[in-house]
Amino acid sequence: MKLFVANFEDSTTLADLALLLEKFGHLEAIRMKQGEKRRYALIEMDAYGGERAIAELDRKQWQGTRLEVAESRF
């Protein structure tokens, strides 16, 4: 499953995201991107873990911001 994660602090690293997400399932890949207006990450992980991560993290506070976590359309 591919996840789209956005609205995290500019200082957030790939390691930070890995630590946050690995408790939900096996991470296969993490890529951080810079869009026109914001940074975001594309995460590949097992489907069960991805669904759990969306349910637990979407619109939740993390490091002072409210995360956006959804299934990726990319």
RACORSUL-V159922 format. One record per residue. RES is the residue in one letter. NEAR is the number of other ideal C-beta (glycine too) atoms within 10 Angstrom. D_FIRST is the distance of its C-alpha to the first C-alpha in whole Angstrom. Layout:
res near d_first
RES NEAR D_FIRST
RES NEAR D_FIRST
//
This chain:
res near d_first
M 17 0
K 14 4
L 24 7
F 17 10
V 26 13
A 15 16
N 14 20
F 24 21
E 12 24
D 8 25
S 7 26
T 17 22
T 11 21
L 11 18
A 9 20
D 15 20
L 19 16
A 13 15
L 10 18
L 20 17
L 24 13
E 14 14
K 10 16
F 21 12
G 17 11
H 11 11
L 18 10
E 12 9
A 9 11
I 18 12
R 10 14
M 15 16
K 12 18
Q 9 21
G 8 21
E 4 25
K 6 25
R 12 23
R 15 20
Y 18 16
A 21 14
L 15 10
I 25 8
E 15 6
M 22 5
D 14 6
A 10 5
Y 12 8
G 20 9
G 22 6
E 16 8
R 16 11
A 24 11
I 17 11
A 11 14
E 13 16
L 19 16
D 14 16
R 9 19
K 12 20
Q 9 23
W 17 22
Q 11 25
G 7 27
T 14 24
R 11 22
L 18 18
E 16 16
V 24 13
A 12 10
E 12 7
S 15 8
R 6 11
F 7 11
//
